[in-house]
C-alpha cells in the first residue's frame, strides 16, 4: 500500500494542491484509508519542499497504515 503512495507521488505534482484527490485515488486503487494516503503524501511533499513535518492536529495510531518491515522490493 505504501508503495502505491510513492508511485502516485512520483507521477503527480502534489504542490498544486491535489493531495486530497490523490489520496482518494490511492484509497480506491489500493484499499488504504484515504486519510492515511493523504498523510503520507503530505509528509513526502514536505520532505521534498524542505518543510517541517510537524503534527498540527491530534493524530491517532489508527490514522496510519502499517508499514511492512524488511527489505524493500526491487523496482
Helices and strands as residue ranges (DSSP letters): H 2-11, G 14-16, H 19-30, H 34-49, G 61-63
